[in-house]
Amino acid sequence: MLPLTQLIVTQGVRAVQVMLMVLYSLPDMITFALPAASLMSVVLAFLRLSADSEIIALKSCGISLYQMLPPVVVLSFSGLLITALLGIYAVPWGTKSFKDLIFQIAESKADLGIRERIFYEPFDDVIFYVNSFSARERLMKDVFVVDRRDHEVVNTIIAQEGRIFSQPDEKLIILHFTKGTIFMVGKDLDSARTIKFNTYDLTIGLKDIMDALASRKKKPKEMSFSELNKRLKKVQKGEEKYNEVMIQLLEKFSIPLAVFLMGIIGAPLGAQMGSRGRSTGIGVSLLVFLIYYMCLAGARGICETGTISPAIGVWIPNVFLLISCIFLLWRSGKGDSFSFFSKSFS
């Protein structure tokens, strides 16, 4: 949300564009939140049953916790399907559409924002002055540009003409100058060069528009399932790019499975917490989710470096959830209470 706020405050983005940005961000946000939501919903449901002594009543009628699980399994499986559909279709669409919208804003800003005989800064560290501009031909005349994006050198460009071109596929804006001079001065002022040119292209990418979205090619998160498979065939196994693509591909299955396991864990967890209140249930649910998320982030890191194969590392958080699920169901099936709850929340 911080890059989004930056665009609203500094770039003057319209309300409709802000709404579109939120819409494109929703699939990723929902996918992130679904494991916690799945766990929390089941925990709170069983916590309420336990608080009203309905679980005791059900058990007195000969209904065990295992017989209460079918509705939980249906709910958890629904969450699995929703997460899988979001991960395979909606998240790549949302991420790509978000970047496309940012590029469209930058492109219109570079074109429509040009004012004759006024110094202005359409992009960070790029200052423009144009004597005359034809919006129809996208032609600038008598152009003065100061480019401070390089941390070592300041480039000052003076050209007779300049044109604006865009490459939406690569998320690039190209400023094509003709017949001019470049003055290159070191930031410490100890070196200087002068270069005359007939043609010169100044490239503006998403990195110059918004650092958090820096990419001129599709990132794995923007790729569909088929695109990820194609990229895997083109990248050599063991390389960092291969690991990134493989992680993204496998997470389309591992995260939905995590949503399913989180829902199943919620049943014995909520049943054992008794009448300790909704806030306690939410707190414990968030704690379990936090441990899962730390495992997920750690697994991503070690898989990207190649320390562990993504085919193994991606499933580590799910192994944690599976072991927790089996243990909690086993203890609840035996009718044992957890001393952790009895001591900590009494």
C-alpha positions as CSV (number, residue, x, y, z in Angstrom):
1,M,0.0,0.0,0.0
2,L,3.0,2.4,0.5
3,P,3.8,2.5,-3.3
4,L,0.1,3.1,-4.0
5,T,0.0,6.0,-1.5
6,Q,3.1,7.4,-3.1
7,L,1.4,7.5,-6.5
8,I,-1.7,9.2,-5.1
9,V,0.3,11.9,-3.2
10,T,3.1,12.6,-5.6
11,Q,1.8,11.7,-9.0
12,G,-1.8,13.1,-8.8
13,V,-3.5,9.8,-9.7
14,R,-7.3,10.1,-10.4
15,A,-9.9,8.4,-8.2
16,V,-10.9,6.0,-10.9
17,Q,-7.3,4.9,-11.3
18,V,-7.0,4.4,-7.5
19,M,-10.1,2.2,-7.5
20,L,-8.6,0.1,-10.4
21,M,-5.3,-0.3,-8.5
22,V,-7.2,-1.6,-5.4
23,L,-9.2,-4.0,-7.6
24,Y,-6.0,-5.3,-9.2
25,S,-4.4,-5.7,-5.8
26,L,-7.3,-7.7,-4.3
27,P,-6.5,-11.2,-5.6
28,D,-3.0,-11.1,-4.1
29,M,-4.3,-9.7,-0.8
30,I,-7.1,-12.3,-0.6
31,T,-4.7,-15.1,-1.4
32,F,-2.4,-13.9,1.4
33,A,-5.3,-13.6,3.9
34,L,-7.2,-16.8,3.1
35,P,-5.1,-19.2,5.2
36,A,-5.6,-17.1,8.3
37,A,-9.3,-16.6,7.5
38,S,-9.8,-20.3,7.0
39,L,-8.2,-21.1,10.4
40,M,-9.9,-18.2,12.2
41,S,-13.4,-19.0,11.0
42,V,-13.3,-22.6,12.1
43,V,-11.6,-21.8,15.4
44,L,-14.3,-19.2,16.3
45,A,-17.1,-21.6,15.2
46,F,-15.9,-24.4,17.5
47,L,-15.0,-22.0,20.2
48,R,-18.6,-20.9,20.3
49,L,-19.8,-24.5,20.3
50,S,-17.5,-25.3,23.2
51,A,-18.5,-22.1,25.1
52,D,-22.2,-23.1,24.8
53,S,-21.4,-26.6,26.0
54,E,-22.7,-27.9,22.7
55,I,-19.6,-30.0,22.1
56,I,-20.2,-31.8,25.4
57,A,-23.8,-32.4,24.5
58,L,-22.8,-33.8,21.1
59,K,-20.2,-36.1,22.7
60,S,-22.8,-37.3,25.3
61,C,-24.9,-38.4,22.3
62,G,-22.1,-40.4,21.0
63,I,-20.9,-37.9,18.3
64,S,-17.2,-37.6,18.3
65,L,-15.1,-34.7,17.0
66,Y,-14.3,-36.7,13.9
67,Q,-18.0,-36.9,13.0
68,M,-18.2,-33.1,13.3
69,L,-15.5,-32.7,10.7
70,P,-17.4,-33.1,7.4
71,P,-18.7,-29.5,7.3
72,V,-15.2,-28.3,8.2
73,V,-13.7,-30.4,5.3
74,V,-16.3,-29.0,2.9
75,L,-15.5,-25.4,4.0
76,S,-11.7,-26.0,3.9
77,F,-11.9,-27.7,0.5
78,S,-13.9,-24.7,-0.8
79,G,-11.2,-22.5,0.4
80,L,-8.6,-24.7,-1.3
81,L,-10.5,-24.3,-4.7
82,I,-10.9,-20.6,-4.3
83,T,-7.2,-20.1,-3.5
84,A,-6.1,-22.3,-6.4
85,L,-8.3,-20.4,-8.8
86,L,-7.1,-17.0,-7.5
87,G,-3.4,-18.2,-7.7
88,I,-3.7,-19.6,-11.2
89,Y,-5.8,-17.0,-12.8
90,A,-6.6,-13.9,-10.8
91,V,-3.2,-13.1,-9.2
92,P,-1.2,-13.1,-12.5
93,W,-4.0,-11.0,-14.1
94,G,-4.1,-8.5,-11.2
95,T,-0.3,-8.1,-10.9
96,K,0.1,-7.6,-14.7
97,S,-2.9,-5.2,-14.9
98,F,-1.5,-3.2,-12.0
99,K,1.8,-2.7,-13.7
100,D,0.1,-1.9,-17.0
101,L,-2.0,0.8,-15.3
102,I,1.1,2.3,-13.7
103,F,2.8,2.4,-17.1
104,Q,-0.3,4.1,-18.7
105,I,-0.2,6.7,-16.0
106,A,3.5,7.3,-16.6
107,E,3.0,7.4,-20.3
108,S,0.2,10.0,-20.2
109,K,2.2,12.0,-17.7
110,A,5.2,12.0,-20.0
111,D,3.1,13.2,-22.9
112,L,0.3,15.3,-21.5
113,G,2.4,16.8,-18.7
114,I,4.7,18.6,-21.1
115,R,4.4,22.4,-20.9
116,E,6.2,24.8,-23.2
117,R,8.9,27.0,-21.8
118,I,8.5,25.7,-18.2
119,F,11.0,23.6,-16.2
120,Y,9.2,20.5,-14.9
121,E,10.0,17.0,-13.5
122,P,7.9,14.3,-15.1
123,F,10.0,11.6,-13.5
124,D,12.2,11.5,-10.4
125,D,15.6,13.0,-11.1
126,V,14.7,13.9,-14.7
127,I,14.2,17.7,-15.4
128,F,12.7,18.9,-18.7
129,Y,12.5,22.2,-20.5
130,V,10.9,22.3,-24.0
131,N,10.6,25.5,-26.1
132,S,7.8,24.2,-28.2
133,F,5.7,20.9,-28.2
134,S,3.3,19.4,-30.7
135,A,1.0,17.0,-28.9
136,R,-0.4,15.6,-32.2
137,E,3.1,14.6,-33.5
138,R,4.5,14.1,-30.0
139,L,7.4,16.3,-31.2
140,M,9.5,18.6,-28.9
141,K,11.7,21.3,-30.2
142,D,14.7,23.0,-28.5
143,V,14.9,20.5,-25.7
144,F,16.9,20.8,-22.5
145,V,17.1,17.7,-20.2
146,V,19.0,17.1,-16.9
147,D,19.2,13.4,-16.0
148,R,20.3,12.8,-12.4
149,R,19.3,9.1,-12.2
150,D,22.9,7.9,-12.3
151,H,24.5,8.2,-8.9
152,E,28.0,8.9,-10.4
153,V,27.3,11.2,-13.4
154,V,24.8,14.0,-14.2
155,N,23.9,14.1,-17.9
156,T,22.7,17.3,-19.4
157,I,21.2,16.9,-22.9
158,I,20.6,19.8,-25.3
159,A,18.9,18.8,-28.6
160,Q,17.1,20.4,-31.5
161,E,14.3,17.9,-31.5
162,G,12.9,15.1,-29.5
163,R,10.0,12.6,-29.9
164,I,8.2,10.4,-27.3
165,F,7.8,6.7,-28.1
166,S,6.4,4.0,-25.8
167,Q,6.9,0.2,-25.7
168,P,4.0,-1.1,-23.6
169,D,5.1,-4.7,-23.8
170,E,8.5,-3.9,-22.2
171,K,7.1,-1.1,-20.0
172,L,9.5,1.5,-21.5
173,I,9.1,5.1,-22.5
174,I,11.8,6.2,-25.0
175,L,12.7,9.8,-25.6
176,H,14.4,10.0,-29.0
177,F,16.6,13.1,-29.5
178,T,18.2,14.3,-32.7
179,K,21.1,16.7,-33.3
180,G,22.4,17.7,-29.9
181,T,25.0,17.5,-27.2
182,I,25.4,15.6,-24.0
183,F,27.4,17.2,-21.1
184,M,28.5,14.5,-18.7
185,V,29.7,15.8,-15.3
186,G,30.8,13.7,-12.3
187,K,28.8,14.2,-9.1
188,D,32.1,15.2,-7.3
189,L,32.8,17.7,-10.2
190,D,36.3,16.2,-10.8
191,S,35.5,14.9,-14.4
192,A,33.5,16.1,-17.4
193,R,32.9,15.0,-21.0
194,T,31.1,16.4,-24.0
195,I,29.5,14.2,-26.6
196,K,27.8,15.4,-29.8
197,F,25.2,13.2,-31.4
198,N,22.9,12.9,-34.4
199,T,20.5,10.6,-32.5
200,Y,20.3,9.6,-28.9
201,D,17.6,7.6,-26.9
202,L,16.8,8.3,-23.3
203,T,15.0,5.3,-21.8
204,I,12.5,5.6,-18.9
205,G,11.5,2.3,-17.3
206,L,9.2,1.3,-14.5
207,K,12.2,1.5,-12.2
208,D,12.3,5.2,-12.8
209,I,8.6,5.6,-12.3
210,M,8.2,3.4,-9.2
211,D,11.1,1.4,-7.6
212,A,8.7,-1.2,-6.0
213,L,7.5,-2.2,-9.5
214,A,10.9,-2.2,-11.2
215,S,10.7,-4.8,-14.0
216,R,10.9,-4.6,-17.8
217,K,10.0,-8.2,-18.2
218,K,7.2,-10.3,-16.7
219,K,8.0,-11.5,-13.2
220,P,7.0,-15.0,-12.3
221,K,4.1,-13.6,-10.2
222,E,2.6,-12.1,-13.4
223,M,2.8,-15.4,-15.4
224,S,0.0,-17.8,-15.9
225,F,0.4,-21.5,-15.3
226,S,1.3,-22.2,-18.9
227,E,3.7,-19.3,-19.1
228,L,5.5,-20.6,-16.0
229,N,5.9,-24.0,-17.5
230,K,7.3,-22.5,-20.7
231,R,9.8,-20.4,-18.8
232,L,11.0,-23.5,-16.8
233,K,11.9,-25.2,-20.1
234,K,14.0,-22.1,-21.2
235,V,15.9,-21.6,-17.9
236,Q,18.7,-24.0,-16.9
237,K,18.0,-26.0,-13.7
238,G,19.7,-24.7,-10.6
239,E,19.9,-21.1,-11.7
240,E,18.3,-18.4,-9.5
241,K,15.7,-17.6,-12.2
242,Y,14.8,-21.3,-12.4
243,N,14.3,-21.4,-8.6
244,E,12.1,-18.3,-8.7
245,V,9.8,-19.7,-11.4
246,M,9.7,-23.1,-9.8
247,I,8.7,-21.6,-6.4
248,Q,5.9,-19.6,-8.0
249,L,4.7,-22.6,-9.8
250,L,4.6,-24.9,-6.8
251,E,3.1,-22.3,-4.5
252,K,0.0,-22.4,-6.8
253,F,-0.6,-25.8,-5.2
254,S,1.1,-25.5,-1.7
255,I,-0.8,-22.3,-0.6
256,P,-4.3,-23.8,-1.4
257,L,-3.3,-26.9,0.5
258,A,-2.2,-24.7,3.4
259,V,-5.7,-23.1,3.4
260,F,-7.3,-26.6,3.6
261,L,-5.0,-27.8,6.4
262,M,-5.5,-24.5,8.3
263,G,-9.3,-25.1,8.3
264,I,-8.9,-28.7,9.6
265,I,-6.5,-27.5,12.4
266,G,-9.2,-25.0,13.5
267,A,-11.6,-27.8,14.6
268,P,-9.6,-29.4,17.4
269,L,-8.0,-26.1,18.3
270,G,-11.3,-24.4,18.8
271,A,-12.8,-27.4,20.6
272,Q,-10.0,-27.5,23.1
273,M,-10.0,-23.8,24.0
274,G,-13.3,-24.0,25.8
275,S,-14.9,-20.8,26.9
276,R,-11.9,-18.6,26.7
277,G,-13.4,-15.9,24.5
278,R,-13.3,-14.8,20.9
279,S,-10.2,-12.6,21.3
280,T,-8.2,-15.6,22.6
281,G,-9.3,-17.6,19.5
282,I,-8.3,-14.8,17.2
283,G,-5.0,-14.4,18.9
284,V,-4.1,-18.1,18.8
285,S,-5.2,-18.3,15.1
286,L,-3.0,-15.4,14.2
287,L,-0.1,-17.0,16.1
288,V,-0.4,-20.2,14.1
289,F,-0.7,-18.2,10.9
290,L,2.4,-16.2,11.9
291,I,4.4,-19.4,12.4
292,Y,3.2,-20.7,9.1
293,Y,4.1,-17.4,7.3
294,M,7.6,-17.3,8.8
295,C,8.1,-20.9,7.6
296,L,6.8,-19.8,4.1
297,A,9.1,-16.8,4.0
298,G,12.1,-18.8,5.2
299,A,11.4,-21.6,2.7
300,R,11.2,-19.1,-0.2
301,G,14.6,-17.6,0.9
302,I,16.5,-20.9,1.1
303,C,14.9,-22.2,-2.1
304,E,15.8,-19.0,-4.1
305,T,19.4,-19.4,-3.1
306,G,19.4,-23.1,-4.2
307,T,20.3,-24.4,-0.7
308,I,17.3,-26.6,-0.9
309,S,15.5,-27.7,-4.0
310,P,12.2,-25.8,-4.5
311,A,10.5,-29.2,-5.1
312,I,11.2,-29.9,-1.4
313,G,11.5,-26.5,0.3
314,V,8.1,-25.2,-0.9
315,W,6.3,-27.9,1.0
316,I,8.1,-27.3,4.4
317,P,5.3,-25.0,5.7
318,N,2.7,-27.6,4.7
319,V,4.6,-30.3,6.5
320,F,4.4,-28.2,9.7
321,L,0.7,-27.8,9.2
322,L,0.1,-31.4,8.5
323,I,2.0,-32.6,11.6
324,S,0.1,-30.0,13.7
325,C,-3.2,-31.2,12.2
326,I,-2.5,-34.9,12.9
327,F,-1.3,-34.2,16.5
328,L,-4.3,-32.0,17.4
329,L,-6.8,-34.4,15.9
330,W,-5.1,-37.3,17.7
331,R,-5.2,-35.5,21.1
332,S,-8.8,-34.4,20.6
333,G,-9.8,-37.9,19.6
334,K,-8.4,-39.2,22.8
335,G,-10.3,-36.6,24.8
336,D,-7.1,-35.1,26.2
337,S,-7.0,-31.4,26.9
338,F,-3.9,-29.3,26.1
339,S,-2.1,-28.2,29.2
340,F,-0.9,-25.1,27.3
341,F,-4.5,-23.8,27.1
342,S,-5.4,-24.8,30.7
343,K,-2.4,-23.0,32.2
344,S,-2.1,-20.0,29.9
345,F,-5.7,-18.9,29.6
346,S,-7.2,-20.0,32.9
